Every structure is written in C-alpha cells, then in structure tokens.
Amino acid sequence: MSVSTTMERDSGFGSRVARYLWSLLNLYFLLRSFAKACVDRAFHAMGLAFLEPRRGLMFAARKSQASVARLIGIQDPGWRWDWIAGERPPPPRCIAAVVNDQDDAMHPRCLTQLANLAVWCTEEGIGHVSMYDQDGSVRAGKERLVEAVVRATVDGHRRNRLHRMRACTYEVRTVDDDGTVRVAARFTCGGAATNKWAELFGIGKKEPAKDGDDSRASAPTKTTVDLLRGGDGGAALLEAARVMTRDVTRNGDSLSNEDSITPRELEAWMERTGRRLPAVDLAIVFGKHFHASAYPPWQLHRAEIYHVDGGLWGFTRKGLRRVLRRYSKTAQRFGK
C-alpha cells in the first residue's frame, strides 16, 4: 500500500469525523432551541411570560422569588433569598463602617446614612456596628445619631407594614482617653416601641393592642454601636501589656518565652476591665480612596475589608446585602 493511499484514507476518515461532529453540534442547537420554545410556550400558557424563561430557568427562578417577596411585602429580598434552597450562612458578628473622607464625616447627611446602616445591620442579625472617622466628627454628633436611628426605624415600619422589625435595644458606646468603653446612650425602638416614637414624631397613629398579644414573646434584640476615632483602644492595649508584663516579672518568669503573654490573655484583661473593643469581621470603607484612615489595627486583624465605589451617599440596603453576599461566599479570609 502506497503512502499516498494511506494519507487519502486518513483524510477521508478525518473529514467523516468532522462532518459527524458538526451534525451533532447542529442537532444539539436545534434541540436546545426547540426545548426553549416549548418552555416559553408553556410559561405563556400559564400566564408566566413575565418571568422571561428564554433567559434561563435560573433567571426565571430569581425573578419569581423577587415577585413573591414583593407580593408578601418584602421590598428587597436581598441575600436571604439566595440561600432559600439551603441553610443561610451566619452574618458577621461585628461590622465596621470607615468614613475616610473628613468632608463626608462632617456632612449632616453622614449621620443619617450611618443610622440607616445600623438599622439595616439589625435587620440582618448583626449585633455590633463600629462607626469610625479619624477626627471623631461622628462621635461628636451622637445625640443626632440616636434621633436618626429612631427616625430610620419609624420610616422603615411605615414603608413596609407587612414586614416589621422586632424591637431592638441600641447601646451607643464611646471610648475614653484611658481606653474605658462607656455607654453614652441606650434606647429601644422597633416593634411596639415604634408606635411611641411614631406618635412623638407625628408619623402614623398608635395601633390598638390585639387580643392575645404577648409582649414577652417578642423580647427586644440588642445592637451595640461603637463611635470611634483615631487611636481609640490603643491606651487599653498598652495598659494591658504593661500590667501583665509587671505581673509576669513579679512572679519571676522570663519574658523571653513568646507564650508568656498571649493575645487572648490581653483581650481577657481588657474584657475584665471594660476596655475591650471587639474584633471586626467585616469592614466597609467609604470614600474616594481605599484606605482605613488609621482605624485601630488591633480590631482589623481578621477582618475582610471592602471598598464601596459609590461612597457613603450612594450606599443602600441592597448595597449592604451585596457586601454580605460577597462576604458569605469568601472561603478563606486573610484580612484584606
């Protein structure tokens, strides 16, 4: 058999395989188009054409979830509905809002936006929120922040009466120069308490109590709001290190051993003395540039830090849920 005959046979076999694969590809796209047409016709017959099934069944499922949520009164289903088929991941325990632009921190709208953030975090089950600007402008306006939180809660109940938030006790804290964490304000709003605040601000009317309503069944949740500025917490950490070093040397132990004083022991001492600030799980940076603006680094050792491109003024409830969704899908967190 000549070489030319073998090459002709091989080329003929290759062309037949190519034609066969091309036919399979055409058949696949033909069946795919037919299946999409059948699904589209079925959705039209059931009156569900608005779900746009031709864009994919997953798209139709997400759109149907959003439609059901709006129907039952949830205006923004957010990240909760992404996990409807499985267990919802736990939210971060502590969130930090870093306003790194001092002009934004001094703007009157800043406190309103931060108050909205505190209310949204409460709805998402986040029990600790740290609000930070380097010069302490947010801390200086703590009275206006309290009023803004109450107004945000009342407005939220007025806009969405079918999905009312439980009563929540807010505890606003500040840090003294010696590192002591003090409670500057404590108040309750949401739930039955919202009616009282609504009357005070002239929004809505007090609703009569229903028969069988047991206020004890809806105990208020608690959200702690820390108002921080540059350097807060540093004095407590230095004092903890000084006291524990003195105790170790007094007992005659050597400080050459790295395990003599551990971070856990320092945190335990600050907890006992009321000077401990919690470690941040998620930090959201607001500003034109991505930097933490001298945020206390001892709180950020395990935090995921995200920068919001739109800044503080464009941040909404949907924006928070997008950040939470991104946080929940992060498998490994290295504090960056």
N, C-alpha and C positions, 0 to 999 in steps of 0.2 A: 504494500500500500504506500502510495507516494505521500510526501509531506503536504503537497497541495490539497490532496483529497482529505487528509485529516483536518487541515485548517478549515476547509469548506464545511466539513461535518460539524466541527466545533462552533463555527459561526452560525450555522443553521440552528443548532441546539440553543445557543445563547439568544438568538432572535425569537425562538419559540417561547423561551422562559420569559423574556421581556414582554412579549405580547400577552402571555398568561397573567403576569403580574399587573400589567396595565388594565387588562379586563377585570381583574379582581378589584383594583382600585376604583374603576368606573362603577362596578356593581356596588361597592361599599357606599360611594357617594349617592348613588341612585336610591339605595335602600334607606340611607340616612335622610335624604330629602323626603322620601315617602313617609317615613316614620314621623318626621317633624310636621308634615302636612296633616297626618292623621291625628297627632296630639293637638295641633292647632284647631282642627275641625271639632275635636271632642270638647276642648275648652270653650269654643264658640257656642256649641250646642248646650253646654251647661251654664252659659251666661258668665263665663270667667275669662273673657277675652282680655280684660284689663290687666291680667297677670302677665301678659306677653310671654306665652310659653315658648315661642320661637327663639327667645334669647337664652333659653336653657331652663331646665326644671329647677335648678338651684336658685336661679334668679326669681322664678315664679314662687318658690317656697319662701324666700326672703320677703318678697313683696306681699305675699299673703299674710305673713307674720306681722308686718307693719300695718296692714289693713285691719287685722283683728285687734291689734294693740290700740289703734285709733278708735275702733268701734267700742271697746270697753273702757275708753277714757285715758289710756296711757299715751300721752302726746309724743313721747320719744322713747321707744322701746330700748334703744341703746344696746349695750353689750350683754345685758341679761338674756336677750332673745337669741344671741349667738350660741348659747350653751343650752338651748331648750331640749336638745336630744341627750344631753349628758349632765354631769354634775358641774355646777358653776364654780370656777376657781375662786379661792378666797381673795378678798380685796386686800390691798396693802394696809398694814396697821397704822402707819404714820405717813402722811404726805406733807411735803414742804413746798410752799409757793414762794419763789425767789423773784422779787422785783428788782432787777439790777440797774434800771434807769431811774435816777433820783427824781427827774421831772415827772415820770409816771407815778412814783410813790407819793409825791406831794399833790398830785391832781385830786380833786374832790371825787372823781369817779372811781378812783382806785379802791377806796373803802367799800363802795357798792359792789364792785366786781369781786373783791375778796370775800365779802359777805355772801354773795351768791355761791362762790366756791365752797364755803363752809357748809351751806345748806345742801348743796349737791353731794358733798362728801358724806354728810349724814344720811342722805337717802341711799347712798351706795354701801353703807355699812362701815365707813371709815371713821374710826373713833378718835383720831388725833390729827390735827392740822397745825402746821407751823407756818406762820406768815412772816416774811423777812424782807427788810430793806436795810441797807448798810447804815444809814443815818438815823433810823428809828422814827421815821415820819408816820408809819402805820401804827406803831406803838403809841405815839402821841395822840392819835385820834381814836383811842379805844372806846370812848363813850359813843362816838358817832358810828363806830363799827358795830357795837351792840344794837343800836337802833336800826342799822342797815340789815343785820341778820334777822331781826324781828319782822321788818318790812318784807324782806325776801321770802320768809316763811309764809306770811299772810298772803302775799301776792301769788305764791305758788298754790296755796289752797284755793284761792279764788279762781284761778285759771283752770284748775283741774280738780273739780269737786269729787270725781269718782275714784280718785287715787290719792287719798290724803295720807300725809306722813304722820307717823306716830309722834307723840310728844317727846321732846328731846330737851335735856338739861345741858346748856352750854356753860362751860367753865373757861373764862378768858384769863390767861396767866401771863405774867411778865417776870423778868429776871433782874434781881438787884445787882449792885456792883460787886457784892461779895459772892455772887453765884446762887443765892437763895431764890427759889422759884416761888412766887407769891400769886395768889388768886386775886385778880383785880376786879372781876365781876362774875356773877353767877346768876343765870336766869333760865326760865323754861318757856318754850314756845312749841307750837305744833300740837296736834290732837285737840283735846278740849281746851287747852290753854290758848289756842289760836283765836277762839271766839272772843276771849277777853281782850287780846291785843287788837283784834279787828274792830271791836267797839271803840277802843282807845283812839285808833287812827281813823275812825269813821268809815271803815271798809266793811260792808256787809252788815248783817244783823245776827244777833245771838240766836242760835238754834236751840229749841227746847230739847231737854234730855229725853231720850226714848226709853220706853219701859224695858226693864231688864238690862239696862246699860250698866255694866260694872266697870268703873274706872280702874279698879285694881287689876283687871285683866290686861290693861294696856299700860304697863309701867313705863315711865319715860326712859329712853335711851340716854346716853351721855356722850358728848363730843367735847374734847378739850382743844382749845385754840391757844397756841403759844404765839405771842407777839415778840419777835426777836429783832435784835440789831447786831451790828458787827461786834464781835468779842464776847457776846453772851455765852456763859457757860465755861469760859476759859479760867476764870478765877476759881470756880468749884473744882475743876480738874487739877489745877496746880495745888490747891489746898489738900485735896485727897492724896496726891502724890507726896506732899510734904509730911502729912500726918502719918501715912503708912510707912514712909521711909524712916521717920523718927521711931515708930513702934518697932520696926524690924531691927534697927541699930540698938535700941534699948534692950532688946532680947538677946543681943549678942550675935545675931545671924549676919552672915556676909551678904552684901549686895551684888557679889559677882555672879551669883546664880540668877539666870534670867527668869526663873519661875518664882522668885521670891515675891514679886508683886505682879499680879496678872491684871489685865483689863477688867476681868469680871469682878475682882476684888475692889478695884477703883469704882466701878459702877455700883457695887453693893454699898460702899461707903457713902457715895453721893445720894443713893436711894434712901438710906437711913437718915441722912441729914437734910433731906428735902431739897437737894440741889441737882438732881439728875434730870437731864433732858433726854427724851427717848431717841433711839437711833431711827433715822429716816429710811423708809423703804423705797419711796418714790419722790423725786424732787422735780418740780416743773419750773423751768426758768423762763421768765417773761422779760423781754427786752430785745433790742435790735441785735445785740451781740450775745454769743453763747459763753457766758462766764458766771460763776457762782457769786461774784461780788463779795468775797470774804465771808461767805456763810460759814458758821462754825464747823470746821472739818471733822471734829470728833463725832458729829452726828451723821456724816455722809460716808462712813467707811464701808457701808454695804448697800448704798442707795443706787438705784437706777436713775439717771439724770436725763431728762428730755427737754428739748428746747421748743417752745411754741413759736412758729414763724409769724403768726398773725399778731403776736403781742397780747397784752392783757385785755385790751379793749375788744378784740375780736374773739375772745375765748368764751365758749358757750358750754351748756350741759353736754351737747354732742361732742365737743372737743374733749371734755374730761373723759367721757366714755371711750373715745378713740384712744386716749392715752392709757386708760385702764385695760382696754383690749390688747394694746401693744405690750403692756407690762405683763399681762396674764400669759401671753404667748412666748415670753422670753424664757428659754430653758435654763440658761446659765447667766447669772448676774455678777458682774465684776466691778460694780460701782462706777460705771461710765456710760 
